[in-house]
Amino acid sequence: MQNVIGGILLGIIGVLLLINPHGVWAVTERWKQAGIAEASPAFVGVARILGGVLVVIGVLVAVGVLK
């Protein structure tokens, strides 16, 4: 049961990174960057790649392939 919950949480985080990397940047990084209004293209790209990886890992954990 814990694997399923962990997989679902990883999947949710991954989907969030895939769908809204700018929102994730605003919450996690904006306060660190004085005078910068938006996420860099590099941040957005890396966030989307990481989101895809997290979704795949989350599914594999939830179905029991990875423990």
Phi, psi and omega per residue, in radians:
M1 nan -0.667 3.132
Q2 -1.131 -0.610 3.119
N3 -1.127 -0.683 3.138
V4 -1.130 -0.804 3.136
I5 -1.104 -0.774 3.108
G6 -1.082 -0.729 3.102
G7 -1.104 -0.714 3.114
I8 -1.133 -0.741 3.116
L9 -1.102 -0.750 3.085
L10 -1.068 -0.725 3.122
G11 -1.108 -0.716 3.124
I12 -1.113 -0.777 3.109
I13 -1.096 -0.733 3.117
G14 -1.082 -0.774 3.124
V15 -1.113 -0.710 3.098
L16 -1.038 -0.764 3.115
L17 -1.163 -0.623 3.127
L18 -1.218 -0.757 -3.025
I19 -1.407 -0.725 -2.991
N20 -2.374 1.142 3.122
P21 -1.139 -0.492 3.115
H22 -1.181 -0.675 3.092
G23 -1.158 -0.688 3.094
V24 -1.110 -0.727 3.103
W25 -1.070 -0.749 -3.108
A26 -1.071 -0.663 -3.114
V27 -1.352 -0.682 -2.989
T28 -1.707 -0.465 -2.976
E29 -2.151 -0.391 -3.020
R30 -0.998 -0.718 -3.088
W31 -1.151 -0.341 3.139
K32 -1.492 -0.355 -3.004
Q33 -1.894 1.703 3.138
A34 -1.243 2.162 3.048
G35 1.468 0.011 3.119
I36 -1.758 2.170 -2.990
A37 -1.583 -0.366 -3.083
E38 -2.586 2.887 -3.127
A39 -1.218 2.582 3.094
S40 -1.306 2.737 3.082
P41 -1.037 -0.563 3.111
A42 -1.148 -0.751 3.113
F43 -1.075 -0.781 -3.120
V44 -1.093 -0.769 3.139
G45 -1.106 -0.821 -3.139
V46 -1.143 -0.685 3.122
A47 -1.097 -0.718 3.138
R48 -1.203 -0.698 3.082
I49 -1.099 -0.821 3.116
L50 -1.071 -0.692 3.097
G51 -1.049 -0.766 3.105
G52 -1.096 -0.746 3.115
V53 -1.105 -0.756 3.134
L54 -1.129 -0.639 3.095
V55 -1.112 -0.803 3.133
V56 -1.085 -0.836 3.133
I57 -1.099 -0.730 3.109
G58 -1.030 -0.758 3.101
V59 -1.115 -0.783 -3.135
L60 -1.108 -0.665 3.098
V61 -1.202 -0.745 -3.085
A62 -1.137 -0.632 -3.130
V63 -1.507 -0.142 3.042
G64 1.706 0.096 3.110
V65 -1.227 -0.720 3.061
L66 -1.902 2.502 -3.139
K67 -2.159 nan nan
